[in-house]
Amino acid sequence: MERRNAGQTGREDQYVRGTPDDPYPLPARRWQEAVHRPGLYDLQIDTSILSPEQAAATIRAHLDAGEPCTALQQLASRRR
């Protein structure tokens, strides 16, 4: 919500912003729920505290460690 509330040059009126009375407006809550459904992840990264470089390094470390990546397979099996 911080990024959304800060606005983007040229797009000031395109996003609903939080207010003190409604810090997480309904459109933003619905979007958050939709993009995280069904909630299967191989790795979770908090991009609110990591820089893009740190996030990329975290992903690289996960892949280099040979951690199993099964989320896409699990999602595909649900669609069959």
N, CA and C atoms as a LAMMPS dump frame, in Angstrom:
ITEM: TIMESTEP
0
ITEM: NUMBER OF ATOMS
240
ITEM: BOX BOUNDS ff ff ff
-5.0000000000000000e+02 5.0000000000000000e+02
-5.0000000000000000e+02 5.0000000000000000e+02
-5.0000000000000000e+02 5.0000000000000000e+02
ITEM: ATOMS id mol type element x y z
1 1 1 N 0.819 -1.188 0
2 1 2 C 0 0 0
3 1 3 C 0.868 1.259 0
4 2 1 N 2.072 1.168 0.548
5 2 2 C 2.942 2.345 0.523
6 2 3 C 3.235 2.786 -0.899
7 3 1 N 3.556 1.821 -1.773
8 3 2 C 3.846 2.175 -3.165
9 3 3 C 2.615 2.745 -3.836
10 4 1 N 1.463 2.131 -3.596
11 4 2 C 0.217 2.595 -4.203
12 4 3 C -0.119 4.001 -3.698
13 5 1 N 0.019 4.221 -2.404
14 5 2 C -0.312 5.525 -1.838
15 5 3 C 0.667 6.608 -2.283
16 6 1 N 1.894 6.221 -2.581
17 6 2 C 2.886 7.195 -3.041
18 6 3 C 2.561 7.698 -4.44
19 7 1 N 1.812 6.897 -5.198
20 7 2 C 1.415 7.3 -6.546
21 7 3 C 2.522 7.084 -7.558
22 8 1 N 2.147 7.185 -8.809
23 8 2 C 3.082 7.052 -9.913
24 8 3 C 2.844 8.213 -10.855
25 9 1 N 3.906 8.87 -11.243
26 9 2 C 3.798 10.022 -12.114
27 9 3 C 3.024 9.668 -13.382
28 10 1 N 2.012 10.452 -13.66
29 10 2 C 1.186 10.23 -14.837
30 10 3 C 0.042 9.248 -14.608
31 11 1 N 0.003 8.614 -13.43
32 11 2 C -1.047 7.635 -13.143
33 11 3 C -1.743 7.952 -11.808
34 12 1 N -1.692 9.199 -11.41
35 12 2 C -2.181 9.599 -10.091
36 12 3 C -3.633 9.205 -9.836
37 13 1 N -4.474 9.234 -10.828
38 13 2 C -5.895 8.958 -10.623
39 13 3 C -6.3 7.543 -11.021
40 14 1 N -5.343 6.672 -11.294
41 14 2 C -5.673 5.333 -11.772
42 14 3 C -5.749 4.285 -10.669
43 15 1 N -5.288 4.597 -9.471
44 15 2 C -5.268 3.619 -8.39
45 15 3 C -6.027 4.132 -7.182
46 16 1 N -6.774 3.245 -6.568
47 16 2 C -7.428 3.581 -5.314
48 16 3 C -6.357 3.612 -4.242
49 17 1 N -6.391 4.606 -3.412
50 17 2 C -5.396 4.742 -2.348
51 17 3 C -6.046 4.498 -0.993
52 18 1 N -5.223 4.087 -0.047
53 18 2 C -5.703 3.906 1.312
54 18 3 C -5.916 5.251 1.989
55 19 1 N -6.774 5.245 2.969
56 19 2 C -7.039 6.431 3.783
57 19 3 C -6.916 6.011 5.242
58 20 1 N -6.871 6.959 6.166
59 20 2 C -6.839 6.575 7.585
60 20 3 C -8.044 5.714 7.982
61 21 1 N -9.204 5.989 7.381
62 21 2 C -10.403 5.204 7.706
63 21 3 C -10.435 3.854 7.007
64 22 1 N -9.803 3.749 5.856
65 22 2 C -9.8 2.507 5.07
66 22 3 C -8.4 2.319 4.468
67 23 1 N -7.429 1.874 5.298
68 23 2 C -6.054 1.791 4.809
69 23 3 C -5.858 0.779 3.68
70 24 1 N -6.731 -0.212 3.6
71 24 2 C -6.654 -1.227 2.546
72 24 3 C -7.991 -1.281 1.815
73 25 1 N -8.177 -0.435 0.806
74 25 2 C -9.462 -0.359 0.113
75 25 3 C -9.828 -1.687 -0.55
76 26 1 N -11.119 -1.922 -0.699
77 26 2 C -11.644 -3.175 -1.217
78 26 3 C -10.996 -3.618 -2.53
79 27 1 N -10.821 -2.762 -3.546
80 27 2 C -10.181 -3.244 -4.774
81 27 3 C -8.775 -3.798 -4.525
82 28 1 N -8.03 -3.16 -3.648
83 28 2 C -6.675 -3.632 -3.343
84 28 3 C -6.732 -4.964 -2.594
85 29 1 N -7.648 -5.109 -1.658
86 29 2 C -7.798 -6.393 -0.93
87 29 3 C -8.181 -7.516 -1.877
88 30 1 N -9.126 -7.246 -2.785
89 30 2 C -9.543 -8.286 -3.741
90 30 3 C -8.396 -8.699 -4.652
91 31 1 N -7.606 -7.728 -5.097
92 31 2 C -6.462 -8.035 -5.953
93 31 3 C -5.461 -8.902 -5.189
94 32 1 N -5.155 -8.535 -3.95
95 32 2 C -4.218 -9.313 -3.136
96 32 3 C -4.689 -10.758 -2.981
97 33 1 N -5.969 -10.932 -2.719
98 33 2 C -6.517 -12.285 -2.561
99 33 3 C -6.411 -13.062 -3.869
100 34 1 N -6.746 -12.426 -4.977
101 34 2 C -6.755 -13.112 -6.277
102 34 3 C -5.362 -13.54 -6.712
103 35 1 N -4.371 -12.671 -6.555
104 35 2 C -3.033 -13.011 -7.044
105 35 3 C -2.331 -14.041 -6.173
106 36 1 N -2.822 -14.247 -4.967
107 36 2 C -2.191 -15.223 -4.084
108 36 3 C -2.993 -16.515 -3.951
109 37 1 N -4.042 -16.654 -4.743
110 37 2 C -4.839 -17.876 -4.723
111 37 3 C -4.209 -18.883 -5.666
112 38 1 N -3.965 -20.077 -5.362
113 38 2 C -4.348 -20.852 -4.192
114 38 3 C -3.298 -20.855 -3.079
115 39 1 N -2.239 -20.104 -3.211
116 39 2 C -1.269 -19.996 -2.123
117 39 3 C -0.174 -21.054 -2.134
118 40 1 N 0.146 -21.586 -3.298
119 40 2 C 1.247 -22.543 -3.411
120 40 3 C 2.494 -21.813 -3.88
121 41 1 N 3.57 -21.947 -3.133
122 41 2 C 4.814 -21.264 -3.495
123 41 3 C 5.987 -22.199 -3.246
124 42 1 N 6.991 -22.098 -4.076
125 42 2 C 8.246 -22.794 -3.813
126 42 3 C 9.137 -21.949 -2.911
127 43 1 N 8.942 -20.652 -2.948
128 43 2 C 9.765 -19.727 -2.179
129 43 3 C 8.946 -18.461 -1.96
130 44 1 N 9.003 -17.914 -0.758
131 44 2 C 8.327 -16.65 -0.493
132 44 3 C 9.371 -15.592 -0.177
133 45 1 N 9.219 -14.445 -0.801
134 45 2 C 10.164 -13.342 -0.637
135 45 3 C 9.376 -12.082 -0.299
136 46 1 N 9.808 -11.383 0.726
137 46 2 C 9.145 -10.141 1.117
138 46 3 C 9.82 -8.978 0.4
139 47 1 N 9.222 -8.564 -0.716
140 47 2 C 9.816 -7.488 -1.509
141 47 3 C 9.618 -6.113 -0.873
142 48 1 N 8.897 -6.064 0.239
143 48 2 C 8.769 -4.779 0.931
144 48 3 C 10.015 -4.489 1.757
145 49 1 N 10.825 -5.515 2.028
146 49 2 C 12.038 -5.289 2.812
147 49 3 C 13.318 -5.629 2.04
148 50 1 N 13.191 -6.365 0.93
149 50 2 C 14.361 -6.717 0.132
150 50 3 C 14.439 -5.846 -1.114
151 51 1 N 15.643 -5.495 -1.484
152 51 2 C 15.844 -4.776 -2.742
153 51 3 C 15.679 -5.777 -3.882
154 52 1 N 15.515 -5.31 -5.118
155 52 2 C 15.453 -6.247 -6.24
156 52 3 C 16.693 -7.156 -6.304
157 53 1 N 17.858 -6.587 -6.01
158 53 2 C 19.09 -7.383 -6.038
159 53 3 C 19.08 -8.455 -4.959
160 54 1 N 18.601 -8.104 -3.764
161 54 2 C 18.53 -9.077 -2.671
162 54 3 C 17.509 -10.174 -2.988
163 55 1 N 16.381 -9.793 -3.579
164 55 2 C 15.365 -10.776 -3.938
165 55 3 C 15.921 -11.739 -4.982
166 56 1 N 16.611 -11.2 -5.986
167 56 2 C 17.198 -12.05 -7.014
168 56 3 C 18.246 -12.984 -6.413
169 57 1 N 19.049 -12.486 -5.49
170 57 2 C 20.067 -13.321 -4.84
171 57 3 C 19.414 -14.427 -4.02
172 58 1 N 18.29 -14.142 -3.392
173 58 2 C 17.566 -15.146 -2.618
174 58 3 C 17.045 -16.247 -3.537
175 59 1 N 16.498 -15.855 -4.669
176 59 2 C 16.01 -16.835 -5.647
177 59 3 C 17.172 -17.673 -6.175
178 60 1 N 18.269 -17.017 -6.527
179 60 2 C 19.44 -17.724 -7.041
180 60 3 C 19.954 -18.732 -6.013
181 61 1 N 20.022 -18.332 -4.74
182 61 2 C 20.49 -19.228 -3.678
183 61 3 C 19.563 -20.427 -3.542
184 62 1 N 18.264 -20.195 -3.654
185 62 2 C 17.28 -21.281 -3.57
186 62 3 C 17.498 -22.271 -4.716
187 63 1 N 17.68 -21.756 -5.917
188 63 2 C 17.895 -22.627 -7.07
189 63 3 C 19.237 -23.352 -6.973
190 64 1 N 20.286 -22.636 -6.56
191 64 2 C 21.607 -23.246 -6.442
192 64 3 C 21.645 -24.337 -5.372
193 65 1 N 20.814 -24.205 -4.352
194 65 2 C 20.769 -25.197 -3.272
195 65 3 C 20.066 -26.476 -3.713
196 66 1 N 19.457 -26.428 -4.899
197 66 2 C 18.777 -27.616 -5.406
198 66 3 C 17.463 -27.907 -4.708
199 67 1 N 16.904 -26.885 -4.097
200 67 2 C 15.609 -27.06 -3.437
201 67 3 C 14.571 -27.499 -4.465
202 68 1 N 13.692 -28.426 -4.086
203 68 2 C 12.682 -28.868 -5.049
204 68 3 C 11.713 -27.74 -5.404
205 69 1 N 11.373 -27.641 -6.668
206 69 2 C 10.406 -26.656 -7.155
207 69 3 C 9.204 -27.436 -7.664
208 70 1 N 8.153 -27.463 -6.881
209 70 2 C 7 -28.301 -7.208
210 70 3 C 5.693 -27.537 -7.336
211 71 1 N 5.693 -26.252 -7.048
212 71 2 C 4.432 -25.499 -7.043
213 71 3 C 3.73 -25.55 -8.399
214 72 1 N 4.462 -25.349 -9.486
215 72 2 C 3.829 -25.38 -10.812
216 72 3 C 3.278 -26.768 -11.127
217 73 1 N 3.997 -27.799 -10.739
218 73 2 C 3.505 -29.163 -10.966
219 73 3 C 2.227 -29.409 -10.169
220 74 1 N 2.19 -28.934 -8.929
221 74 2 C 0.997 -29.1 -8.105
222 74 3 C -0.196 -28.364 -8.705
223 75 1 N 0.042 -27.162 -9.189
224 75 2 C -1.039 -26.395 -9.811
225 75 3 C -1.525 -27.091 -11.073
226 76 1 N -0.603 -27.588 -11.896
227 76 2 C -0.978 -28.262 -13.13
228 76 3 C -1.792 -29.51 -12.827
229 77 1 N -1.432 -30.244 -11.807
230 77 2 C -2.165 -31.474 -11.489
231 77 3 C -3.585 -31.17 -11.008
232 78 1 N -3.802 -30.022 -10.438
233 78 2 C -5.153 -29.625 -10.001
234 78 3 C -6.058 -29.313 -11.182
235 79 1 N -5.489 -28.888 -12.29
236 79 2 C -6.282 -28.484 -13.457
237 79 3 C -6.707 -29.688 -14.308
238 80 1 N -6.091 -30.836 -14.072
239 80 2 C -6.392 -32.015 -14.884
240 80 3 C -7.679 -32.662 -14.484
